[in-house]
Amino acid sequence: GQRFDRAEQLFQEMGREGARRGVGTYNAVMYARHKAGRYDEAVALLSQMEEDGVKPDIVTYNTLASALGKARRWEEALGLLPRLRGAGLRPDAYTY
């Protein structure tokens, strides 16, 4: 929709302008992409976050797991658990 397109545009502009995009910004865009059914784009944000030096949090991993589940990519979703733990995070009730 129009709101999603505007949010994407702002996110891209922030990157071009060198504005700091923190974990909350990434999580919001990831969630929006997930809800729009753009699962591959949501998953791609994890790599972009890491390239930008932004540390994913539990919300990041939970959003990714949900997006991968909706896309029926079960193995990838389960593969997030060791990665989450490796980042020093603990699964929460939403993770399971």
Salt bridges, closest charged atoms under 4 A:
GLU8 OE2 - ARG33 NE 2.63
GLU13 OE2 - ARG6 NH1 3.99
ASP40 OD1 - ARG73 NH1 2.29
GLU41 OE1 - ARG38 NH1 3.98
GLU50 OE1 - ARG83 NH2 2.92
ASP52 OD2 - ARG21 NH2 3.20
GLU76 OE2 - ARG73 NE 2.72
